[in-house]
Amino acid sequence: MGTPIIISVKRRAMDCEFELVLRGTDRQYLLDAGEEAFEELARLEEQMSVFIPTSEISDINANASNRPVRVDARLFDLLLMAKRVSAETSGAFDISVGPLARRWTAGDEDFSVPTSEEIRQLTSKVGMRHVRLDERDYTVEFDRPGVMLDLGAIGKGYAVRQMASLLRDRGIDAGLVSGGASTVYAIGHPPDDDAWTVGIRNPVEREKRLTTVKLGDQALSTSGGHERFAELDGIRYSHVIDPRTGRPADNLLIAGAVTPDPAESDALSTAFLALGVEETRRFCSTHANVGAVLVPRPAPGAELEIIRIGT
């Protein structure tokens, strides 16, 4: 056996930087395994991106209101999971929120707050009740025109999950797989500790850590309206939309979710942002493997409060 080493490799995809931190004894083997993981990442982006016209998601959005669209079995399983999480969070997470999200992010310089009537019309196209998933034929169908799916709130976590699974199959038993600031998954533990220590960035003083979370064979995902927002008349409007109200989810500054599954943690961090502190606390109390790190939006001049639930 050789001397243990740790390598770090990065690749840009899904509009962010993915990073692998891998521990082993053979540098070339680690590099080769990392390259395989990045090849899987590229395949997943080609499959899931709404910005790629030939992706399976684009095919669904273009045709599922007219006919059932057959999809890859693994993608179908992800859609089933998204539908389950939507049901478990009472619609706080919803991959069909696209029509609302696009309206709230339209026209950076000419941004306007949608009217109540606009929100009502757009909300009629949002909801997993409009999405039929046929588990026998692996098909997706919409019950009305205008429905669209967007995996932006779960896709990075799913990619992290698939990359980590591939790395485990290649014999990598210690490392970190991260998808930008969205999701990080810890494989095993570092040589000198029983868990990896992962930081959450301070949204106000971005060069500093707000807090840390210990992870071992777990994922941490974070969501926050401070990352992307529109501003009008001195008011900031988060790009994270609560599908239940059709309006920005702005009770929390940051919501973090800790689960064994990176795809689920990615989805739940978005849901928690909409659910707020008490609803998230109730959710975690009935889901034993789920923890949360929440930062409520502070009053002017007040310090940030960190609320930890099961972490």
C-alpha positions in Angstrom: 0.0 0.0 0.0 1.2 3.5 -0.8 1.1 6.6 1.2 -2.4 8.1 1.5 -2.9 11.3 -0.6 -5.7 13.7 -1.3 -6.4 15.3 -4.7 -8.8 18.1 -5.7 -10.1 18.4 -9.2 -12.7 20.8 -10.6 -15.0 21.1 -13.6 -17.6 23.7 -14.6 -21.1 22.4 -15.3 -24.8 23.3 -14.6 -23.8 26.9 -14.3 -21.5 26.3 -11.3 -18.2 24.7 -10.4 -18.2 21.0 -9.3 -15.3 19.9 -7.2 -14.0 16.4 -6.2 -11.8 16.0 -3.1 -10.6 12.3 -3.2 -8.5 10.3 -0.8 -6.5 7.2 -1.9 -3.0 5.9 -2.5 -2.7 6.0 -6.3 -2.9 9.5 -7.7 -3.5 8.4 -11.3 -6.3 6.1 -10.2 -7.9 8.9 -8.4 -7.6 11.2 -11.4 -9.1 8.6 -13.7 -12.0 8.0 -11.3 -12.6 11.7 -11.1 -12.6 12.0 -14.9 -15.2 9.2 -15.1 -17.4 11.1 -12.6 -17.1 14.3 -14.6 -18.1 12.4 -17.8 -21.2 11.3 -15.9 -21.8 14.9 -14.9 -21.7 16.0 -18.5 -24.2 13.3 -19.5 -26.6 14.3 -16.8 -26.4 18.0 -17.8 -27.2 17.0 -21.4 -30.2 15.0 -20.1 -31.6 17.4 -17.5 -31.0 21.0 -18.6 -33.9 23.2 -19.7 -31.4 25.3 -21.6 -30.4 22.4 -23.9 -33.1 22.0 -26.6 -32.2 18.3 -27.1 -32.4 17.3 -23.4 -35.0 14.9 -22.2 -36.5 17.6 -19.9 -36.8 20.0 -23.0 -38.5 17.1 -24.8 -40.9 16.7 -21.9 -41.7 20.4 -21.8 -42.3 20.6 -25.5 -44.5 17.6 -25.9 -45.9 16.2 -22.7 -49.1 18.3 -22.9 -49.9 16.6 -26.2 -48.8 13.0 -25.6 -47.0 10.8 -23.1 -43.2 11.2 -23.4 -41.0 8.2 -22.6 -37.8 9.0 -20.6 -34.8 7.2 -19.3 -35.6 5.0 -16.2 -33.1 6.8 -14.0 -34.6 10.2 -14.9 -38.0 8.8 -14.3 -37.0 7.7 -10.8 -35.8 11.2 -10.1 -39.2 12.6 -11.2 -40.9 10.1 -8.9 -38.7 11.3 -6.0 -39.5 15.0 -6.8 -43.2 14.2 -6.8 -42.8 12.4 -3.4 -40.9 15.3 -1.9 -43.5 17.8 -3.2 -46.3 15.8 -1.5 -44.3 15.4 1.8 -43.7 19.2 1.9 -47.2 20.1 1.0 -46.0 21.7 -2.3 -43.2 23.8 -0.8 -40.9 22.0 -3.2 -42.2 21.7 -6.8 -40.3 21.1 -10.0 -43.2 22.5 -12.0 -42.7 26.0 -10.5 -41.0 27.2 -13.7 -43.8 29.4 -15.1 -43.8 31.4 -11.9 -40.0 31.5 -11.5 -39.5 32.7 -15.0 -41.9 35.6 -14.5 -40.2 36.7 -11.2 -36.8 36.6 -12.9 -37.7 38.2 -16.2 -36.1 41.4 -17.3 -33.2 42.2 -14.9 -33.3 45.9 -15.8 -37.0 46.1 -16.5 -38.1 44.0 -13.6 -41.7 44.5 -12.4 -43.6 42.7 -9.6 -46.3 40.5 -11.1 -49.9 41.4 -10.4 -52.2 39.2 -8.4 -54.0 38.3 -11.6 -50.7 37.3 -13.3 -49.8 35.1 -10.3 -53.2 33.5 -10.3 -52.9 32.6 -14.0 -49.4 31.3 -13.7 -50.2 29.3 -10.5 -52.9 27.5 -12.5 -50.1 25.9 -14.5 -48.0 24.9 -11.4 -48.4 21.7 -9.3 -47.4 18.1 -9.6 -51.1 17.3 -9.8 -50.8 18.3 -13.4 -47.9 15.8 -14.0 -48.8 12.2 -14.7 -46.0 9.7 -14.2 -46.7 6.2 -15.7 -44.5 3.8 -13.8 -45.2 0.9 -16.2 -44.1 2.7 -19.4 -41.7 5.4 -17.8 -43.7 8.2 -19.5 -44.5 11.7 -18.4 -47.7 13.6 -19.4 -49.2 17.0 -18.5 -52.9 17.5 -18.1 -52.8 21.0 -19.6 -50.7 23.3 -21.8 -48.2 25.6 -20.2 -46.9 23.2 -17.6 -43.2 22.8 -17.5 -40.6 21.0 -15.4 -37.3 22.5 -14.2 -34.8 20.4 -12.2 -32.8 23.4 -11.1 -33.6 22.8 -7.5 -32.8 19.1 -7.5 -30.5 18.5 -10.5 -27.2 19.4 -8.9 -27.9 17.2 -5.9 -28.8 14.4 -8.2 -25.6 14.8 -10.1 -23.6 14.8 -6.9 -25.5 11.6 -5.9 -24.7 9.8 -9.2 -21.0 11.0 -9.2 -20.6 9.8 -5.6 -22.1 6.4 -6.5 -19.7 6.0 -9.4 -16.7 6.9 -7.2 -17.8 4.3 -4.6 -18.1 1.7 -7.3 -14.4 2.5 -8.3 -13.3 1.9 -4.7 -13.1 5.5 -3.5 -14.1 5.3 0.2 -13.2 8.8 1.4 -13.8 12.2 -0.2 -16.1 15.1 -1.0 -18.3 15.7 -4.0 -19.7 19.2 -4.3 -21.9 21.0 -6.8 -21.2 24.7 -6.4 -22.6 26.3 -3.3 -25.7 24.1 -3.6 -24.8 20.5 -2.4 -21.8 18.7 -0.9 -21.7 15.0 -0.2 -19.2 13.4 2.1 -18.0 9.9 1.3 -16.7 8.2 4.4 -14.4 10.3 6.6 -11.0 12.0 6.5 -8.0 10.1 7.9 -7.8 12.2 11.1 -11.4 12.6 12.0 -14.7 10.6 12.1 -16.4 13.0 9.8 -15.8 15.7 7.2 -16.3 19.3 8.4 -18.2 21.3 5.8 -18.8 25.1 6.1 -21.8 27.2 5.3 -20.8 30.6 3.9 -21.9 33.8 5.7 -24.4 35.5 3.4 -23.4 39.0 4.7 -19.6 38.6 5.0 -19.1 36.2 2.2 -15.4 35.6 2.8 -16.3 34.1 6.2 -18.0 30.9 7.4 -21.3 31.3 9.1 -21.1 27.8 10.7 -20.0 24.2 10.0 -21.7 20.8 9.8 -20.1 17.4 10.3 -20.9 15.0 7.6 -20.1 11.3 7.1 -21.9 9.5 4.2 -24.3 12.4 4.2 -25.1 15.5 2.1 -25.6 19.1 3.0 -27.5 21.4 0.6 -28.2 25.1 1.1 -30.6 27.5 -0.5 -30.9 31.2 -0.1 -32.6 34.2 -1.6 -29.4 36.2 -1.1 -27.6 34.4 -4.0 -30.0 35.6 -6.8 -32.6 38.3 -6.5 -34.3 41.2 -8.3 -34.5 44.6 -6.8 -37.1 47.3 -7.2 -37.6 50.5 -5.2 -35.1 49.3 -2.6 -36.9 46.0 -2.1 -35.2 42.7 -2.9 -37.2 39.9 -4.4 -35.7 36.4 -4.0 -35.5 34.2 -7.1 -36.7 31.3 -4.9 -40.4 31.1 -5.3 -42.9 29.5 -2.9 -45.0 27.4 -5.3 -47.9 27.6 -2.8 -48.2 31.4 -2.9 -46.6 32.2 -6.2 -44.4 34.8 -4.4 -40.8 34.8 -3.3 -39.9 32.7 -0.3 -38.3 35.4 2.0 -38.8 34.3 5.6 -35.4 32.7 5.8 -32.1 34.0 4.6 -30.6 30.6 4.4 -32.0 27.1 4.6 -29.8 24.0 4.8 -30.8 20.4 4.7 -28.8 17.3 5.8 -29.8 13.9 4.6 -28.1 10.7 3.4 -29.2 11.5 -0.2 -27.8 14.5 -2.0 -30.8 14.8 -4.4 -33.2 14.8 -1.5 -31.1 17.3 0.5 -31.1 19.6 -2.5 -34.8 19.5 -2.8 -35.4 19.9 0.9 -33.2 22.9 1.3 -35.4 24.7 -1.3 -38.6 23.5 0.5 -37.3 24.6 3.9 -36.7 28.1 2.5 -40.5 28.3 1.8 -41.6 26.3 4.9 -39.9 28.5 7.4 -38.7 27.6 10.9 -41.7 25.9 12.5 -42.9 24.0 9.5 -39.3 22.7 8.9 -39.1 21.7 12.6 -42.3 19.7 12.2 -41.0 18.1 9.0 -37.7 17.0 10.6 -39.6 15.6 13.6 -41.3 13.1 11.3 -38.3 12.3 9.1 -35.6 10.7 11.3 -32.7 11.0 8.8 -33.3 14.7 8.0 -31.6 17.7 9.7 -31.7 21.4 9.1 -29.7 24.6 9.5 -31.9 27.7 9.3 -31.0 31.4 9.3 -34.1 33.6 9.6 -34.0 37.0 7.9 -32.8 39.4 10.5 -34.3 42.7 11.5 -32.2 45.7 10.4 -29.0 45.9 12.5 -29.6 42.6 14.2 -27.1 39.7 14.3 -27.8 36.5 12.3 -29.4 33.7 14.3 -28.5 30.1 13.5 -31.2 27.5 14.2 -30.0 23.9 14.1 -32.4 21.0 13.9 -30.9 17.5 14.3 -27.4 18.5 13.1 
